[in-house]
């Protein structure tokens, strides 16, 4: 199949024309980050070299780039000579319509049964009894993609910490992709760590100093 210019597509679990893979990469719009897009597009060029691309996009070597791509849901395909998404394929239009029809056929008016509203009174009592705890949990939950920001009292200090180059690269990538400073990343991480592991009262006192 390779001699016939076909490559194995893990998502479709079948062989597809190599040209189709390249075409789909060119038109792919749901890349998880601009860096992933750049890597895939660079490798999609004729005669692209894996090690040269890694250096070009800012990695120390191709192994570090491979770890980054894996964290973004992409795996190397020897046949395609590029990284391919490991996410399952989206259903085609016919499947989508069939699923929609199936879902619609299952829809029915909400029925609360013979017990009426009274059957939910114990649940409402439980919710009222645990109102404060539930409210705290909801307030602690951050909306998807929304990063909390804190204004902390005190003067700024420079603190050196040791970490692996992979973790450092992840912090740099997140900073660039989410438009947040590395200082803010570590402040949020430390505050949430303290809140989770026994320093919630100390964190609350610290934040109230600016109130």
N, C-alpha and C positions, 0 to 999 in steps of 0.2 A: 504493500500500500504506500510505503514511503517513496518507492521508485515511481509510483504513479502520481506523486505529488498530493497524497492524502495524509492527514494527521489525525491522531486520536483526540476527540473532544470529550473530556471527562464529564462535563455537564450533560451532554446529550448521550454519552455512552455509546458512541459510534464514530466511524471515520467520516471526516468532512474534508472538502478540498482545502488545501493550504491557503489558496488565494482567498477563500471565503473567510478564513480566520483573520487574515491581514485586513480585509475589507471591514470586517466587524470591529476590529480594533480601531480603525480610523474613524468609524462613526460612533464609537462608544462614548456616551456622555455621562454615565454614572460612575465615574472614577471617584474613589473615596477621598482623594486629595490631588492637588495640582502636581505634587512630586511624583505620585504614582503615574499620572497621565504622562508626564515628561519621560519617565523611564520607559514606559510601554511604547511611546511614540519614537523614542530614540532607537530602541531595539527593533522597531518595525521598519527602520530604514535599511536599504539594501547594503549588505556587507557590514552591518553593525557588529561591533566586538563587545562582548559582555563586560570584560574588565575595563575597557576604555569608557564605556557608558557609566559604569560605577564611579569612576574617578570624575567624570564630567559633571555628574549630578551632585557631587559632594560627599561620596562615601570613601572610606579608606580602601576598601576592596570590594570585590563582587560578593563575597560571603556576607559582609555587613549589609549590602543591598538586599541580598536574599532574605535575611532575617527581617528587614524592614518590610519587604513585600509580603512575606508570610503573615506578618502582624496585620497587614491591610487586607488579607483574604486573597492573595495571589500566589500561585505556585509556578515554578519554572516548568515549561514544556520543551523537552529536547526536540520534539518533532517540529513545533512551531517556532522554536528559537526565540521564545518570548515568554513573558509571564501572562498566565491566563487566570481569570477569576475562578475561584472555587465555589462561588455562590451558585445555587441551583438555578436553572433556566426559568424564565418567566413563562407561564402558559401562553400558547398562541391564542389568536383571536377566537377560534372555534371553541377551544377549551374554556376560555374566559366566559363566552356566551353560555356554554353548557353549564358551567359552575354557577353562573348568575341565575339561570333558569332553575337549577336545582335548589339554590338557596331560596329563591322566591317561592318555590312550591312548598318549602318548609315553614314559611312565615305564616303566623296565625295571630289573631287578636290575643292580647294578654289576658290570661284567665287567672283569677286568684282563688279559684276553687270554692267549695261549699262553705269554707270557714270564714269567708269574707275578710274584711280588713283586720278583724280581731286576731287572726292568726299571726299577724306581724307585730302585735303589741309587745311580746317578749323581746323581740329583736330591737324595737325602738327603745325599750327600757334599758337594754344592755348598752346601746349606743349612747344614751343619755348618761349612764353611769360611768362610762369610759370616755366621756367627751374630751376631758383635758389631755389624756394620754394620746388619743387619736389625733387631736389638734396638733400636739407637739410633733407627732410623726409626720403629719402632712406638711407642717411648716419646715421640717428638716429636709423634706424631699425637694430636690431641685428639679425644675422643669427640664425636660430632655434638651441637652445642648446648651443650657444656660448655666454659666459659671458664676457663683457668688463672689462678691467683692467685699473686702473688709477694710475699714479705716481703723488702724491700730495706733494706740498712743505710744510715745517713746521715740527715741532717736534711732536713726538707721545705723546698723553695724554691718561690717563685712565678715561673713562666716564661711570658712572653707570646709567643704565636705568631700569625702572620697566616694565615688560611685563608678560602676562599670561604664565603659564607653557606649555600650548599647543603651543603657538607661539615660545617659547624658544625651545621646542622639535623639531618643524618644522625646525628652523634654524640649529639645531644640525644635524638633519637627512640630510638636503640639503647639509650641509658642508661635511658630510662624503660621501654621494652618488656622489656629483659633484667634490669632491677633491678640494675644495676651502675653505679658512679660513673664519671664521665668521667675522673677521675684513673686508675682501674684500666684503663680502655679504652686510654689513651695509654701507660701503663706496659707493658701486654701487647704493644701494637703495636710499641713501641720495642725491647723485648727480643727479640721474634721477628724484627724487622728486623735487629738486630745479629747474631743467630744465623745468619741466612740469608746475610748479606753480609759475612762475614769477621771478625766479632767474637765468634765462638762461645766461644773460650777466655776472652776478657775477661768475657763474661757468666757463664760457669761459675765464674770466680774471684769475681765479685761475689756470686753466689748462695751460694757456699760460705762467705762471711764470716758468714753467719747460721747456718751448720751447727754 
